Amino acid sequence: METVICGAGIAGLALANRLHHHGWNVHLIDHAPGPRTQGYMIDFFGPGYEALTAMGLRSALHRAAGSVSEMRYVDGHDRVTVRVDYDLFAKALGGQIASLMRPELERLLRESLAPEVDLRYSTTIDRIDGDKTVLSDGTAIEADLIVGADGIHSRVRALAFGPEEDYLRFLGMHTGAFTFTDRETAERVRGRFVLTETLNRQMGFYGIGGDRVAVFTVHRTTDPVLPADPRAALCREYSGMGALADRALELCPPPDQVYYDQVAQIDMPRWHDGRVVLVGDAAYAVSLIAGQGASLGVAGAFILAERLSQASSVAEGVADYEARWHPVVSGVQEAARDRVTEWFLPTSAVKLLLRRWGFRAMNLPGLDRLLIGSLFPKDHRTVAELSA
Ligand SMILES: Cc1cc2nc3c(=O)[nH]c(=O)nc-3n(C[C@H](O)[C@H](O)[C@H](O)COP(=O)(O)OP(=O)(O)OC[C@H]3O[C@@H](n4cnc5c(N)ncnc54)[C@H](O)[C@@H]3O)c2cc1C
């Protein structure tokens, strides 16, 4: 059996690993010129963690992870308002969480690929022409399965299911991410996840080794249109939030090294059509507010590969994957919209104070597991059950 997977990101790499494991001939293509080095910090837990464990990559995941000992909020005068021991999160999740930069997660998945997997960068799907999938390098492949694992702005989705605007739900926020080098800032955030305690906008800082610092930003806006110059937009939106934020803006790299996008979800009635199927953000982006997109990308890829390996036809396998996985991710999307957004980005001083007290209560024995458990709701069916 032959497959073309478009997108060598988190979901695409995981799927390539599993389909090759089940004996498929895999062509994995990505339009980027090579592996991405820029990125942001990912907390990786839940179904994706289970799937990576089943793939034998748990130790590699923990080796690639950084060490975070504390999460803290700072106010506009850089005073600490909340401290939470990161170990509490780890304990509530039975140790099944790793915090790592997205390029590191991609690297460990890429290194897990067998040499037979045909991985091509600077390549995309040009068109799907009858039985042939025509790539931008001119190759035509008679694929039994064409997978769109090409992220929230998926080309495969556009080719097979229609325009992005039919499926993209803008959540009224923009997000950005960048890294910079600065000894003073690195010392302040080393081993910590530091967040600004602010209304309608937030910056987060992680130390990522040496004097390197990773920053992510999120702010509310009613305008879905992205700015021409993301660096200038960040400087405009996030000024006056304290010395830590000002220093990060001062050292923000040029626009082409800044990640910037809408905060959005992809909501589709159906992810498969004939030989074409979508996985990861292309099918069901949950948004950074849900904090699980990478995890759901890996888990979805795992379940898709397992169902295909057990089905009597591709049509049965993709339908089965969707029937089992769609309700799970829809639940995560709904929770992110309804509950998590206010907690993540409060819109009033009262809500901000409630969050502050909620976090402080996590340090109280007895309340810790209860409160943290509510932040990481667990689906009742494990990945093993969903795949079997
Ligand atoms: C600031 C931020 C913080 C986040 N934090 C977390 C977190 O803590 N935990 C978590 O689990 N998730 C987190 N996420 C979400 C997570 O990053 C995404 O959900 C995840 O990367 C989706 O994986 P994917 O493989 O589906 O898509 P992507 O990672 O977007 O990969 C898509 C791949 O497809 C390629 N591609 C795109 N278009 C084409 C094309 N036309 N042709 C060929 N190739 C193409 C791209 O180059 C890329 O390699 C966060 C997201 C953001 C923005």
The ligand as a Gaussian input file, in Angstrom:
#p B3LYP/6-31G(d) Opt

LIG

0 1
 C        1.958000      29.552000      20.679000
 C        1.453000      28.122000      20.607000
 C        1.593000      27.296000      21.728000
 C        1.136000      25.963000      21.663000
 N        1.281000      25.183000      22.759000
 C        0.895000      23.882000      22.714000
 C        1.064000      23.042000      23.854000
 O        1.519000      23.483000      24.923000
 N        0.698000      21.729000      23.737000
 C        0.206000      21.209000      22.579000
 O       -0.077000      19.995000      22.523000
 N       -0.009000      21.994000      21.487000
 C        0.330000      23.318000      21.527000
 N        0.138000      24.118000      20.428000
 C       -0.539000      23.574000      19.225000
 C        0.395000      22.778000      18.325000
 O        1.576000      23.475000      18.012000
 C       -0.323000      22.422000      17.014000
 O       -1.605000      21.954000      17.288000
 C        0.491000      21.328000      16.299000
 O        1.720000      21.864000      15.863000
 C       -0.288000      20.770000      15.110000
 O        0.501000      19.791000      14.467000
 P        0.267000      19.434000      12.909000
 O        1.325000      18.473000      12.568000
 O       -1.147000      19.092000      12.713000
 O        0.503000      20.805000      12.160000
 P        1.820000      21.674000      12.066000
 O        2.671000      21.480000      13.276000
 O        1.356000      23.047000      11.718000
 O        2.614000      21.041000      10.838000
 C        2.158000      21.181000       9.520000
 C        3.312000      20.880000       8.565000
 O        2.794000      20.959000       7.245000
 C        3.656000      21.722000       6.430000
 N        2.849000      22.352000       5.390000
 C        1.970000      23.372000       5.525000
 N        1.397000      23.667000       4.358000
 C        1.932000      22.815000       3.449000
 C        1.751000      22.629000       2.068000
 N        0.908000      23.389000       1.352000
 N        2.462000      21.645000       1.453000
 C        3.334000      20.865000       2.148000
 N        3.552000      21.018000       3.470000
 C        2.860000      21.973000       4.102000
 C        4.306000      22.721000       7.379000
 O        5.558000      23.179000       6.883000
 C        4.461000      21.877000       8.644000
 O        5.681000      21.188000       8.678000
 C        0.539000      25.467000      20.481000
 C        0.394000      26.305000      19.363000
 C        0.839000      27.619000      19.427000
 C        0.652000      28.504000      18.233000

